[in-house]
Amino acid sequence: MYNQGLFKDWVPKPAMLLLIILYLFPLLVVGGIYTANFSNMMSDLALYSEYLSFANYASFIGMGTALPYLLRFKMRFRSKELMITSLSMIALCSIAIISTDSPYVIIAANFVIGFFKIIAIIEFVLPLLFILSPDGDRTKFYTVFYPLSISTAQIGGYFFAKIAYNLQWESVYLVMAIIMLVLVLISVIFMHDLRFSRKLPLYQIDLLSMLLFVVSFFLLTYTLVFAKQQDWFASSYIQASTIGFIITMFLFLWRQKGLKRPYVPLSVFKKKNFIQGFILLMCLGMFLASGVIQNTFTVGILGYDSLTNNLLNYAMVPGIIIGAIYARKWYAKKWPTKFLIISGMIFYTLHFVMMYFLISPEVDINYLIVPSILRGMGMVILFISIWFYALDGFDMAETLAVASLSIVVRSLISVAFAGAIYSWLFYKLQLQGLENIAHHLDAVDLSQYRGGGLALYGRSRIQAVLTASKALYGYSIIAGIIIMLFTLAIRFENTYYRRLILVRKLLKGESIKGYNFRVRKNTTETIAAGSGAVAV
């Protein structure tokens, strides 16, 4: 019988839980780009911010690339082998990032980190699913896992900023590399050597589909990230990358039609809830990308350093906890998911409203706490509810493939697309603000100011940023209302509060004989997918 845990039989159960937590927290925060140190890294390496944004998105492409074959990896290799390899590769890529000044090496390292990070995380998702939701209810798992992961990211961002503030930004990568290597040593000592199931061959992996998937989303990311910097479609590079994305994505989808084991089954696009969830994930990008307005305001106007700015994110944690409890109670009463999604949008829009009225060069940081709490509530509710709805009703063989597309849409396409629009609007509004101010300066005697016209430029620029930020929050309020009305208008599919009976039996080591699997005959490959694997 398979050892249903990850660790050797002699490890006490309380120690197993402690080890899971010890693994999980570093894996949730480790990455290739730490936003808390983004500006320090950019200035020290003398790189355009677009290169680091590209690298950050590359990690999500890496996650999406690995997701469809996670179960095959798990059934081909031992858990210890996967953990040691994944943690070692993350540590190696972290060292590579601080050892180079080439943006292309940083981008490649981020892709590899994302690829192996999701492999390592999935090892703890199934045991954690069984711990947090013994009856296999996905909603119970989501309402704990998502608050945990988002809160960990916010708290970790502050500590990373503190390390970089006291030392250097390279120190963060060095610390995380050391932690990964320590976890490698713990894996060698405590993790068992048993296999999950019989070996599955790796030759059935379709490398061409994987390559087309990676290339297409890399091209799309280049278009979205560098569009403003290269004047959108006036640039031949943007034109070429857009055309290349369309061609490679078409080839990717066309290839899936003739495969016995498709990388992404095309049947998923026939599910109404996935298409609606896809649209809602795109809308979620508008809410997530709005954080750039607050960062510009707090850093550019209020003059907060990175440490203080990340400390402000602590205020999101109470909101995240409140939002998780709210979603948990909502699902416990089996109320419609549609209105849970709308309520999350309401909380986020209230955050926009408060920030709209708080825009001022002299606002105190304490006034920003309540908007941050509302932002945390809206974020965690939308993460839980949209993800639950988008992935509801799929066969287990389709679950990871759907998660692969969803994580790329949620964390890359939607955020990058909305970020490009925010960046373009902010530039235009700031330019318009300076132009309006310049009209009034024509009637001012600049000789009475020390430094002449240059003395007023700094003040004029601050005023232009203030007016642009206020206008962007106003547009965000309007967009939030439109998205809520759209969500209210569409007809949702019924959501089913399924119990993951097969996963539960599998983890307990019980017999699964007699169950019917609709998609694949290979039962060992289909039953293990579960829904925990999609909570990323």
C-alpha positions in Angstrom: 0.0 0.0 0.0 1.3 3.5 -0.9 2.4 5.7 2.0 -0.3 8.4 1.9 2.0 11.0 3.3 5.3 12.4 2.1 7.5 11.4 4.9 8.9 8.2 6.3 6.8 6.0 8.7 8.9 6.8 11.7 8.2 10.5 11.5 5.4 11.4 14.1 2.2 12.9 12.6 2.7 16.3 14.5 6.2 16.5 13.0 4.7 15.7 9.5 2.4 18.7 9.8 5.2 20.9 11.0 7.3 19.8 8.0 4.5 20.5 5.6 4.3 24.1 7.0 8.1 24.4 6.9 8.1 23.5 3.2 4.9 25.4 2.2 5.7 28.9 3.4 9.1 29.2 1.5 7.6 27.6 -1.6 4.7 30.1 -1.6 7.0 33.1 -1.5 10.0 32.0 -3.5 10.3 33.5 -7.0 12.5 35.0 -9.6 11.3 38.6 -9.2 10.4 40.0 -5.8 8.2 43.1 -6.4 9.4 44.5 -3.0 12.9 45.0 -4.5 11.8 45.7 -8.1 13.1 49.3 -8.2 16.4 48.5 -6.5 17.0 45.7 -8.9 16.1 47.7 -11.9 18.4 50.7 -11.0 21.3 48.5 -10.0 21.2 46.4 -13.2 20.4 49.5 -15.4 17.5 47.7 -17.1 14.2 48.8 -18.4 11.4 47.9 -16.0 9.8 46.0 -18.9 12.5 43.4 -18.8 11.9 42.6 -15.1 8.1 42.6 -15.7 8.7 40.2 -18.5 10.8 38.0 -16.2 8.1 38.0 -13.6 5.4 36.9 -16.1 7.8 34.2 -17.4 7.5 32.4 -14.1 3.8 32.1 -14.6 4.4 30.7 -18.1 6.6 28.2 -16.5 3.9 27.2 -14.0 1.4 26.8 -16.8 3.8 24.7 -18.9 4.3 22.2 -16.1 0.7 21.9 -14.9 -0.7 19.5 -17.6 2.0 16.9 -16.9 2.3 17.2 -13.1 0.5 13.9 -12.6 2.7 12.2 -15.1 5.8 13.5 -13.4 4.5 12.4 -10.0 3.8 8.9 -11.3 7.1 8.6 -13.1 9.4 9.8 -10.2 9.4 9.5 -6.5 8.3 12.4 -4.4 11.8 12.7 -2.9 13.3 12.9 -6.4 10.9 15.6 -7.5 11.4 17.7 -4.4 15.2 17.4 -4.4 15.4 18.3 -8.1 12.9 21.1 -7.9 14.4 22.8 -4.8 17.9 22.4 -6.2 16.9 24.0 -9.6 15.2 26.9 -7.8 18.3 27.5 -5.7 20.5 27.3 -8.8 18.4 29.8 -10.7 18.3 32.2 -7.8 22.1 32.2 -7.7 22.1 32.6 -11.5 20.0 35.8 -11.2 22.4 37.5 -8.9 25.3 36.4 -10.9 24.3 38.1 -14.2 23.3 41.4 -15.6 21.7 39.9 -18.7 17.9 40.3 -18.9 17.6 37.2 -21.0 19.3 35.0 -18.4 17.0 36.5 -15.7 13.9 35.8 -17.9 15.0 32.2 -18.5 15.8 31.7 -14.8 12.3 32.9 -13.9 10.7 30.5 -16.3 12.6 27.6 -14.8 11.8 28.7 -11.3 8.1 28.8 -12.1 8.3 25.4 -13.8 9.9 23.6 -10.8 8.0 25.7 -8.2 4.7 24.3 -9.2 6.1 20.8 -9.2 7.3 21.2 -5.7 4.0 22.9 -4.5 1.8 20.1 -5.9 3.5 17.6 -3.7 2.0 19.3 -0.7 -1.4 20.2 -2.2 -3.0 16.7 -2.0 -1.9 16.1 1.7 -3.0 19.6 2.5 -6.3 19.1 0.8 -6.9 16.0 3.0 -5.9 17.9 6.1 -8.0 21.1 5.4 -10.9 19.3 3.9 -11.2 15.6 5.0 -14.5 15.3 3.2 -13.0 16.5 -0.1 -15.1 19.7 -0.4 -13.1 22.1 -2.7 -14.6 25.2 -1.2 -13.3 24.4 2.3 -9.8 24.0 0.8 -9.9 27.2 -1.3 -11.1 29.3 1.6 -8.0 28.3 3.6 -5.4 27.9 0.9 -5.9 31.1 -1.0 -5.9 33.4 2.2 -2.8 31.5 3.3 -0.9 32.0 0.0 -2.0 35.6 -0.5 -1.2 36.6 3.1 2.1 34.8 2.9 3.0 36.8 -0.2 2.2 40.1 1.5 4.1 39.3 4.7 7.0 37.9 2.7 7.2 41.1 0.6 7.8 43.2 3.7 10.6 40.9 5.0 12.2 40.9 1.5 12.1 44.7 1.4 13.6 44.8 4.9 16.4 42.5 3.9 17.1 44.5 0.8 16.9 47.8 2.7 19.4 46.7 5.3 21.7 44.8 2.9 21.2 44.6 -0.9 18.6 43.2 -3.2 20.9 40.2 -4.0 20.7 39.2 -0.4 17.1 38.1 -0.8 18.0 35.6 -3.6 20.9 34.4 -1.5 18.7 33.8 1.6 16.1 32.0 -0.5 18.7 29.8 -2.2 20.0 28.8 1.2 16.5 28.0 2.4 15.9 25.9 -0.6 19.1 23.9 0.0 18.2 23.4 3.6 14.9 22.0 2.4 16.8 19.7 0.1 18.7 18.3 3.1 15.4 17.9 5.0 14.0 16.0 2.0 16.9 13.6 2.0 16.4 12.8 5.7 12.6 12.7 6.1 10.9 12.0 2.8 10.2 8.4 1.9 11.4 6.6 -1.2 8.1 4.9 -2.2 6.5 5.5 -5.6 3.0 6.9 -6.0 2.0 4.3 -8.5 3.5 2.3 -11.4 5.9 4.1 -13.6 4.4 6.1 -16.5 6.6 6.6 -19.5 7.8 10.1 -20.4 7.9 9.5 -24.1 4.1 10.1 -24.2 4.8 13.8 -23.4 4.2 15.9 -26.4 7.2 18.2 -26.5 6.1 20.0 -29.6 2.8 21.1 -27.9 4.7 22.2 -24.9 7.1 24.2 -27.1 4.3 25.9 -29.0 2.5 26.7 -25.7 5.7 28.4 -24.3 6.6 30.3 -27.5 3.0 31.6 -28.0 2.7 33.0 -24.5 6.2 34.4 -24.5 5.3 36.3 -27.7 2.1 37.5 -26.2 3.9 38.6 -23.1 6.4 40.6 -25.1 3.6 42.4 -26.9 1.7 43.3 -23.7 4.8 44.3 -21.7 6.8 46.3 -24.3 3.8 47.8 -26.2 3.9 51.2 -24.5 7.7 51.4 -24.5 7.8 50.7 -28.3 4.8 52.9 -29.2 2.4 49.9 -29.6 1.9 48.8 -33.2 4.1 51.4 -34.7 7.0 49.1 -33.7 7.8 46.3 -36.1 8.8 44.1 -33.1 5.3 44.4 -31.6 3.7 43.7 -35.0 6.0 40.6 -35.5 5.4 39.3 -31.9 1.6 39.7 -32.3 1.5 37.9 -35.6 3.8 35.2 -34.2 1.5 34.7 -31.2 -1.5 34.2 -33.5 0.3 31.7 -35.7 1.8 29.7 -32.8 -1.4 29.6 -30.9 -3.3 28.4 -33.9 -0.7 25.7 -34.5 -0.9 24.7 -30.8 -4.7 24.4 -30.9 -4.7 22.6 -34.3 -2.1 20.0 -33.0 -4.3 19.2 -30.0 -7.1 17.9 -32.4 -5.0 14.9 -33.6 -3.4 13.8 -30.3 -4.4 10.8 -28.3 -3.2 12.5 -25.1 -3.6 16.3 -25.9 -1.6 18.8 -23.9 -4.9 20.8 -23.4 -8.1 18.9 -24.4 -10.2 21.1 -26.7 -13.3 19.8 -25.0 -12.7 22.3 -22.2 -13.7 25.1 -24.5 -17.1 23.6 -24.9 -17.9 24.2 -21.2 -19.8 27.4 -20.6 -18.5 28.0 -17.1 -14.9 27.9 -18.4 -15.6 30.5 -21.1 -17.4 32.7 -18.6 -14.7 32.1 -16.0 -12.1 33.0 -18.7 -13.8 36.4 -19.2 -14.1 37.0 -15.5 -10.4 36.2 -15.0 -9.7 38.9 -17.6 -11.9 41.3 -15.7 -10.0 40.3 -12.5 -6.8 41.6 -14.1 -8.2 45.2 -14.0 -8.6 45.0 -10.3 -5.2 43.4 -9.7 -3.3 45.8 -12.0 -4.8 48.8 -10.2 -2.2 48.4 -7.5 0.2 50.3 -9.7 -1.8 53.5 -9.0 -1.5 53.1 -5.3 2.3 52.4 -5.6 2.8 55.4 -7.8 0.9 57.6 -5.3 2.6 56.3 -2.1 6.1 56.3 -3.6 6.0 59.2 -6.0 3.9 61.6 -4.0 4.0 60.6 -0.4 7.7 59.6 -0.7 7.4 56.3 1.1 10.4 54.0 0.8 10.0 50.4 -0.3 10.0 49.2 3.4 7.1 51.5 4.4 5.2 50.9 1.2 5.3 47.1 1.7 4.4 47.6 5.4 1.2 49.1 4.1 0.4 45.8 2.5 0.1 44.3 6.0 -3.2 46.0 6.2 -4.5 43.7 3.5 -4.0 40.7 5.7 -7.0 41.4 8.1 -9.1 42.0 4.9 -7.9 38.7 3.4 -8.9 36.8 6.6 -12.3 38.6 6.8 -12.9 37.9 3.1 -12.0 34.2 3.5 -14.4 33.8 6.4 -17.1 35.6 4.3 -16.6 33.2 1.4 -16.5 30.2 3.7 -19.9 31.2 5.2 -21.3 31.9 1.8 -20.4 28.5 0.4 -21.6 26.8 3.6 -25.0 28.1 2.9 -24.7 27.1 -0.8 -25.6 30.5 -2.0 -25.1 31.3 -5.7 -21.4 31.8 -6.7 -22.5 34.6 -9.1 -23.4 37.0 -6.2 -20.2 36.0 -4.3 -18.2 37.2 -7.3 -20.2 40.4 -7.5 -19.7 41.1 -3.7 -16.0 40.7 -4.2 -16.1 43.3 -7.0 -18.1 45.6 -4.7 -15.4 45.5 -2.0 -12.7 46.2 -4.6 -14.7 49.1 -6.1 -15.2 50.6 -2.6 -11.5 50.5 -2.3 -11.3 52.6 -5.5 -13.9 55.0 -4.2 -12.0 55.6 -0.9 -8.7 56.0 -2.7 -10.3 58.5 -5.1 -11.3 60.8 -2.2 -8.0 60.3 -0.3 -5.7 61.4 -3.2 -3.8 64.3 -1.6 -0.1 65.2 -1.1 -0.5 65.3 2.6 -2.6 62.2 3.4 -1.5 60.2 6.5 -0.6 56.6 6.1 -3.3 55.6 8.7 -6.0 56.8 6.3 -4.9 54.1 3.8 -5.5 51.2 6.1 -9.2 50.8 5.5 -8.9 50.9 1.7 -6.2 48.3 2.0 -8.5 46.1 4.1 -11.2 46.4 1.4 -8.7 45.6 -1.3 -7.7 42.4 0.6 -11.3 41.4 1.0 -12.1 41.9 -2.7 -8.9 40.1 -3.8 -9.4 36.9 -1.8 -13.1 36.7 -2.6 -12.5 37.0 -6.3 -9.6 34.6 -6.3 -11.7 31.9 -4.5 -15.0 32.4 -6.3 -13.9 32.9 -9.9 -11.4 30.0 -9.7 -14.0 27.7 -8.2 -16.5 28.6 -10.9 -14.1 28.4 -13.8 -12.9 24.9 -12.9 -16.2 23.4 -11.8 -17.6 20.4 -13.6 -14.5 19.1 -15.3 -13.3 15.5 -15.4 -10.1 14.9 -13.5 -8.1 14.3 -16.6 -9.1 17.8 -17.8 -8.6 19.6 -14.5 -4.8 20.3 -14.7 -5.0 21.4 -18.3 -7.8 23.9 -17.5 -5.7 25.1 -14.5 -2.7 25.6 -16.9 -4.7 28.0 -19.1 -6.4 29.6 -16.1 -3.3 30.5 -14.3 -1.7 32.0 -17.4 -4.9 34.0 -18.0 -5.3 35.1 -14.4 -1.7 36.0 -13.5 -0.3 36.9 -16.9 -2.6 37.9 -19.7 -5.2 39.8 -17.7 -2.8 41.6 -15.5 -0.3 42.4 -18.3 -3.2 43.6 -20.6 -4.8 45.8 -17.9 -1.3 47.0 -16.8 -0.5 48.1 -20.3 -3.8 50.1 -20.4 -3.2 51.6 -17.0 0.4 52.6 -18.0 -0.8 54.2 -21.3 -3.6 56.1 -19.6 -1.4 57.3 -16.8 1.1 58.6 -19.3 -1.6 60.4 -21.3 -3.3 61.9 -18.2 0.0 63.0 -16.7 0.9 64.7 -20.0 -2.5 66.4 -20.2 -2.1 67.6 -16.6 1.3 69.2 -17.3 -0.2 70.8 -20.4 -3.1 72.3 -18.4 -0.6 73.6 -15.7 1.6 75.1 -18.4 -1.3 77.3 -19.6 -1.5 78.9 -16.2 2.3 79.4 -15.9 2.3 81.8 -18.8 0.8 84.4 -16.6 3.3 83.8 -13.7 6.4 85.9 -13.1 9.0 83.1 -12.8 11.8 85.5 -11.9 10.5 85.7 -8.3 11.2 82.0 -7.8 14.7 80.8 -7.0 15.8 78.7 -10.0 13.3 80.2 -12.3 11.0 77.9 -14.2 12.9 74.8 -13.0 11.8 75.5 -9.5 8.2 75.0 -10.5 8.7 72.0 -12.6 8.9 69.6 -9.6 5.7 71.0 -8.1 4.0 70.9 -11.5 5.0 67.3 -12.0 3.6 66.3 -8.6 0.4 68.0 -9.4 0.1 66.2 -12.7 0.7 62.8 -11.0 -2.0 63.6 -8.5 -4.6 64.6 -11.1 -3.7 61.5 -13.2 -4.0 59.2 -10.2 -7.3 60.6 -9.2 -8.6 60.3 -12.8 -7.4 56.7 -13.0 -9.2 55.8 -9.8 -12.3 57.5 -11.3 -12.0 55.4 -14.4 -11.5 52.3 -12.3 -14.7 53.0 -10.4 -16.6 53.2 -13.7 -14.9 50.0 -15.0 -15.8 48.2 -11.7 -19.5 49.2 -12.0 -19.5 48.1 -15.7 -18.0 44.7 -14.8 -20.5 44.2 -12.0 -23.4 44.9 -14.3 -21.9 42.5 -16.9 -21.5 39.8 -14.3 -25.1 40.4 -13.1 -26.4 40.1 -16.7 -24.7 36.8 -17.7 -26.4 33.5 -16.9 -24.2 31.3 -14.7 -24.1 27.6 -14.9 -25.1 25.6 -11.8 -22.2 24.9 -9.5 -21.9 21.6 -7.8 -20.4 21.2 -4.4 -18.7 17.9 -5.3 -16.9 15.8 -2.8 -13.6 14.6 -4.1 -14.4 11.0 -3.1 -11.7 9.5 -5.3 -9.0 11.7 -4.0 -10.1 11.0 -0.5 -10.1 7.2 -1.0 -6.7 7.4 -2.7 -5.1 9.3 0.1 -6.5 6.8 2.6 -5.2 3.9 0.6 -8.7 2.5 0.1 -9.8 0.5 -2.9 -11.0 2.4 -6.0 -12.2 -0.7 -7.8 -15.5 -0.2 -9.6 -15.3 3.5 -10.4 -16.0 4.6 -13.9 -13.6 7.1 -15.6 -15.1 8.9 -18.5 -12.0 10.3 -20.2 -9.1 7.9 -20.0 -8.7 4.2 -19.3 -5.6 4.8 -17.3 -7.2 5.2 -13.9 -4.0 5.9 -12.0 -3.4 9.0 -14.2 -7.0 10.4 -13.9 -7.9 9.8 -10.3 -5.0 11.6 -8.7 -5.6 15.0 -10.3 -8.1 16.2 -7.8 -8.9 19.8 -7.4 -6.2 20.6 -5.0 -3.8 20.8 -7.9 -5.6 23.8 -9.4 -5.4 25.9 -6.2 -2.3 27.8 -7.3 
